[in-house]
Amino acid sequence: MEIKNAFAGTLESGDILIQIEPSDTPGLTIDLESTVAYQFGDQIKKVIADTLKGMGIGQAYVRATDKGALDCTIRARATAAVVRATGKDVWQD
């Protein structure tokens, strides 16, 4: 699936900014910046990767700036970023 540069989210407390870009490197590369990365970094990356893979994105560069977002917010922001990057609306057929 072809993607373009897109982002979703904010830098407000309790949110996460997810930026997605095309990549020449196979697989997903997730660059995470978070004050809680030492505690929850692996989980944040897993939620992002699972969401993207579930939407058919297997190759991309993702930059995530976390400000204490919950998993449901991370999934929502990742989904919105993919919709914007692909133009494919997952909420409509």
N, C-alpha and C positions, 0 to 999 in steps of 0.2 A: 504494500500500500504506500502510495506516495504521500509525503508530508511536507509542509512548509513551516516556517518559524511561527510559533504561537505561544501564548502564555495564558494562565488563569490564576486568580488569587490576588492576595494583597500582602503587604508586610505588616499588617495589624496583628496585635496580640491574639493568639488563638487561631491564626490562619497560616496558610502556606502559599508561597508563590512558586508555581511550577512553569518552567519554560521548556519547550520542546523544540528541537531542531533536527533537520536531516543529518545523517552521519554516514560516512564511508566505512566505518568500522562495524563489522558484524556484531549483532547483539545489542543490548541496551547498555548504555553507559550512564550511570546516575551519579551526579556530583551533588552531594548534600552539604548544606551549611545549616547548622542547628546548634543552639546552645545545649540541647539535650541529646546530641548525637552519641555521646558515650553511653547513654542509657537506652535510647530508643532508635538509634540510627539504623540498625539492621531491620527493625520492624517498619520504619518509614520507607526504606528502600524496597522492602518486600511488597508493601501495599502499592507503591507506585508501579513496580515491575509487574505485579499480578494484574493490576488494572489495565496497563498498556497491552500486555500480552492477551488479555481477555477481549480486547478491542481490535486485535489483529496487528498490533504494532510490535514487530520483533527486532527492529533496527532503528535506533534513534539516540540522540544525545539529550539528556534531561538534566537541567539544573534546577534544584529545589532549595528554596530558602524558607526554612521552617521557623515559625514563631509559636510553637506549642500546639499545633493542630492535632485534633483527634483523627483516628483512622477514617471515620466517615467523611470528614472534611478533606482529607488527603485524597480519598477516592473521588470525591466530587470535583475537586480541582484538577486531578489527573484526567478525568473523563472530559471535563470542559476543554482542557488544553488539546486533547486528541480531536475532539469535535471541531475545534477551531483550526487545527493543523491539517485535517483531512477534508473538511467540508462535509463529512458524513454525519448526519444527525442520528444519534442512537435512540432518540426518543420518538422518532416517526419512521414509518415504513416507506 
